[in-house]
Each structure stands twice: as C-alpha cells, then as structure tokens.
Amino acid sequence: MVGQLWQVLLSLGPLCGLKSFLDLLSVSTKATAPEFHMLVLFCDATTHLVTVLDDLEMYEQQRPFTLPDYSTMAAFLNSFTYKVQYSTVLSVSENIEACVTCYCTVVVLYM
C-alpha cells in the first residue's frame, strides 16, 4: 500500500506535486482536501515502516523504496514543511495535520 501511495504522489508532478499541495492549501487553510488525507496516510505509514526496517532491507534489498526514492521523499516533505511554515499560512500551520505528519516523517528519514 505504501508503495502505491508513493507512486500516486510521484504522478502528481515535479517534486511530488509540491505546487499542487501548496495551491490547495492557499484555497483552504484547513487542509481538508482528499489529497491531504492521502498525504497524511502516506506519511504515517511510511514513518512506521521506516522505523522497523533493518539495514539489510533498506540499503541492500532497497525495499519497499529505493535509495533515490528516499531522497525524493525527503526533498518533497522537507520543502512542503518549510514552505507551509514560512508562508502566509504560518498562523494556521500548527493546526494542519499534514504539516505535522510531514515533519515527523522528515525527521525519521533524516535519522
């Protein structure tokens, strides 16, 4: 399931549809669009998955994601979190579940 969600995110455009997510957020600062629910599900599932992977699975077998996938994920989630925190929606960013879960996933990916 996580791999399929990742493929959907990749299909959204450059850097996993970062511009699309930010445009949606500018329309509705509550982040209630289905795309945000998918992003939260992906981040939560990926965070749990990455924390239980051992080195063999992650680096040698490269499953469920390849090393370039992890790099792309980290770049997308880091950019999304940064742009939400330092944009005009700063006052509501603490209430956006997608921002919090993206941040948690970035922290796990950078460990």
Buried (B, 14 or more C-beta within 10 A) or exposed (E): EBEEBBEBBBEBEEBBBBEBBBEBBEEEBEBEBEBBEBBBBBBBBBBEBBEEBEEEEBEEEEEBBEEEBBEBBBBBBBBBBEBBBEEEBEEBBEEBBBBBBBBBBBEBBEE
